[in-house]
């Protein structure tokens, strides 16, 4: 399950490109939880806010923590 500060992978990659690999970024950090979820792209810092229902449909997996 995801929580504040979790990293998630969405079904569709973000349009920004990782410079070192040339691939599209697909790693997002959860920065707000509530009725709406706010996520931030870890590559370009673009922020997206969507309803919890929409987020859970579009999320593919929760990534392991980077500790």
N, C-alpha and C positions, 0 to 999 in steps of 0.2 A: 504494500500500500504506500502511496506517496504522502509526503508531509512537507511542511515548510522547509525549504533548502534542498529538497530532493532533486535529483537530475532524472529527467525522463526523455524517452525517445518517442517521437510522433510517427504516425504511419507515413506521412509525406515529409520529405526533407525541406528545410528552409532554402530560399533562393540564394542566400549568400554562399560564397565559395571559400573553403579553407585554402589559404595561400600555399601552404607547404605540400598539400596533397592534390589540390585541384578538384576535390570532391565537394559536394554540397553538405553543409552542416546539418546535423539532425540531433543535437544535444541541447536540451532546454533546462533551465533551473526554475523551480517553482518559487515564486517570490510573494504570492498572496493566495490565501485560501479563504473561502467563504461560499456564498451562493455562486460567485464568479471565481474563476481561477486566473491568476496572472502569471505568465511565464516569460522568461528572458532567454534569447538565443545566446549561448556561451561564446559564439564566434564574433558576432557583430553587435551584441547588446540590444537588438531590436526587442521591444516588449509587445506582447499580444495578450489581450484579455478576452476570455470566453466563458460561457456558462459552464457550470460543473458537468452538466449532462453532455454538452458538446465536447468538452475536454476528455471525458472518460471514453467517449466514442472514438476520438481521434488519437488517443494515446496508445502506443504499441506496448511499451514496457517501462518499468522503473529501473534505472541503471544502478549498479552497486555504488555505494558511497566511496568517495576518494579519501579515505583516512589512512 
